[in-house]
Structures are given as structure tokens and as C-alpha cells.
């Protein structure tokens, strides 16, 4: 579950005030809005990357408002993947597990599982410079999911992709969500993408958050 209770967050002179919404446990929320409307600022507040000015952030029923990003246990995919240029695909998938001191056997098993889910087996030895946009996003998604988070935040993960790659990653996201039932908040400005994925559809308009009804329930 992702729940915001009367949250006010801002950067400089910009501010979103008294934002409240809930994405249920295992739900898929999509947040829409124009460029500069505050979508990323709100997502960063949920991840703990930006402090809030007032209100409460709850993840899986737990008040994490004052907790560090590491303690929140959120998987995060930033815009355009933001992969480390010096690491191979395998090392990206291993990264969060090494930091968390997983055993070598457990890391190997998890990397094999993620590689199979995301179609990354042929790419494990490669570095980001040789990857397509769709491949980059699959690696970024695998890195975010590697430590089995209960909450996943996606910041416009499909914005830089062509139509074919966008459809491919949408299918990947649907499959991963069905398999893991991770609670997702996904930012996009693409209406078709939002309607395909959203169980809970939210829109920021003129500084306020609106709850909308997707055309069909997931």
C-alpha cells in the first residue's frame, strides 16, 4: 500500500498542498500531469529522496515520513533508467543484493530468476552503452526489483521509447505485476499507457490531485 495523508511538498517556490490518496496493497497506480506539475517531486517524496513540508507518508501501513530512502525499501526506476556505465547488466542486477549482504548463492538464484522474467540472459555480460532503450529499461526494472521490494516507483519509464518498445515494456510491467503483486506508482503523461496499466488513476491539475476512474478495472 502507498498512502499519502495531507502531504505538502515543494521545491523552491513550487508547492503541492494537502495531497491525499491511497493505492491498495498490490495495486497499480498511475499518476498523470503536465510537465512541471509536480509528479516527480511527489514520487521523490514517497521514495524519501525529497523531504515533505507536512503530512504523512505510509508504505505497507507503516509511517515512513521521517525514514531514510534505504529504510523505506522502495524499488525506484528513474527516468531513462540511469544505469551505471561501468557495470555490466549482471552487476546491475546484483548491486542491491551485494549491498544488502545476500549470499553468493542467493544472488545467483535471484539474478537467474530476474533474467528469465525480463529476457536479459543474452545481455548479462554487456554494459549500458550497447543497449537499446527497451533493454535499458528492462535492466533498470530488474535492478529495482532485485531485492524484492513491496513498493515500486517508476518515473516515466517509457517516455524515451518508440511505440514498439513502449508496448513491449508495458507487457513486461503487466507480467511482473501479476507475478509479484508489488504495489506500484507509475508516472506518465501518456493517456494510452495510463489506461492500459492503471488500477488507480490519478491526475495533478492546477496544483491539485484528482482521482479518476480507469476505463476498465485491472
VOZA-325890 format. One record per residue (C-alpha): x, y, z. Coordinates in pm, whole numbers, padded with zeros to 5 digits, always signed. Layout:
// VOZA-325890
XYZ...
//
This chain:
// VOZA-325890
+00000+00000+00000+00104+00357-00074-00088+00620+00125-00037+00994+00148-00225+01187+00414-00248+01565+00371+00105+01584+00229+00253+01917+00130+00575+01901-00070+00762+02151-00281+01081+02273-00435+01176+02640-00430+00859+02843-00477+00660+02550-00618+00432+02359-00383+00172+02082-00389-00055+02114-00087-00264+01867+00114-00223+01569-00120-00407+01255-00007-00455+00927-00190-00423+00552-00138-00304+00280-00373-00412-00051-00219-00175-00334-00137-00075-00499-00465-00240-00223-00669-00108-00042-00976-00139+00335-00953-00066+00572-01241-00005+00942-01184-00054+01181-01477+00000+01551-01522+00170+01809-01740+00544+01867-01735+00627+02073-01427+00307+01980-01244+00495+01814-00958+00467+01445-01047+00836+01366-00994+00853+01581-00680+00570+01375-00531+00730+01045-00634+01062+01151-00480+00882+01236-00155+00739+00883-00143+01084+00732-00202+01240+00955+00065+01451+01149-00184+01275+01476-00104+01153+01586+00242+00788+01680+00280+00677+02002+00449+00383+01845+00629+00164+01536+00629+00227+01161+00649+00364+00904+00403+00268+00542+00470+00407+00239+00288+00252-00100+00356+00070+00059+00651+00391+00190+00811+00461+00559+00872+00788+00623+00686+00764+01002+00677+01095+01055+00858+01275+00741+00743+01570+00739+00505+01528+00604+00148+01718+00286+00237+01482+00204+00525+01172+00255+00312+01258-00041+00090+01122+00115-00229+01232-00007-00572+01286+00302-00790+01324+00333-01168+01427+00690-01260+01354+00846-01595+01558+00685-01876+01694+00414-01643+02005+00596-01515+02229+00289-01536+02592+00290-01420+02812+00298-01729+03092+00087-01579+02872-00205-01466+02752-00498-01672+02386-00598-01681+02462-00881-01437+02635-00639-01199+02332-00407-01211+02105-00693-01109+02345-00792-00831+02408-00441-00700+02132-00402-00438+02179-00762-00323+02551-00719-00261+02480-00400-00063+02228-00597+00145+02479-00879+00203+02286-01157+00031+02482-01480+00000+02651-01554-00336+02415-01848-00393+02106-01638-00322+02234-01360-00551+02297-01608-00832+01947-01756-00795+01780-01414-00793+01975-01291-01097+01877-01605-01288+01513-01551-01195+01509-01185-01298+01698-01256-01620+01439-01514-01719+01146-01285-01636+01289-00987-01822+01458-01162-02115+01804-01045-02010+02004-01367-02033+02174-01275-02365+02269-00933-02225+02422-01018-01887+02782-00958-01998+02707-00628-02173+02737-00270-02047+02475+00005-02091+02644+00172-02387+02547-00119-02608+02181-00146-02502+01867-00024-02677+01615+00194-02497+01387-00100-02424+01677-00312-02299+01795-00029-02074+01451-00004-01914+01432-00380-01857+01768-00369-01679+01659-00070-01468+01339-00255-01378+01536-00566-01284+01772-00363-01066+01475-00203-00886+01302-00539-00831+01612-00734-00735+01578-00709-00356+01205-00796-00369+01061-00458-00264+00695-00434-00167+00664-00091-00333+00787+00008-00680+00806+00368-00809+00851+00436-01180+00930+00785-01310+00814+00799-01674+00995+00474-01758+00857+00461-02114+00887+00827-02217+01201+00784-02428+01084+00469-02610+00936+00426-02957+00586+00280-02992+00705-00079-03037+00938-00067-02736+00671+00109-02529+00423-00172-02598+00689-00431-02515+00774-00276-02176+00405-00230-02094+00367-00606-02141+00669-00666-01919+00523-00442-01648+00190-00623-01661+00359-00961-01632+00587-00855-01347+00297-00702-01157+00090-01019-01193+00380-01232-01071+00496-01021-00778+00186-00821-00677+00421-00539-00584+00240-00210-00516+00326+00030-00800+00313+00404-00856+00393+00485-01219+00430+00839-01357+00341+00905-01719+00200+01175-01947+00074+00915-02198-00302+00853-02171-00297+00519-02358-00021+00386-02132-00209+00502-01824-00539+00344-01926-00368+00015-02007-00184-00017-01675-00379+00173-01411-00588+00017-01141-00587+00356-00964-00561+00657-01195-00453+00993-01050-00402+01330-01217-00239+01651-01098-00422+01951-01242-00371+02314-01138-00183+02207-00826-00448+01965-00701-00470+01585-00715-00774+01425-00876-00878+01061-00860-01009+00935-01194-01175+00606-01293-00980+00393-01542-01190+00271-01841-01165-00090-01717-01052-00241-01387-00730-00441-01389
//
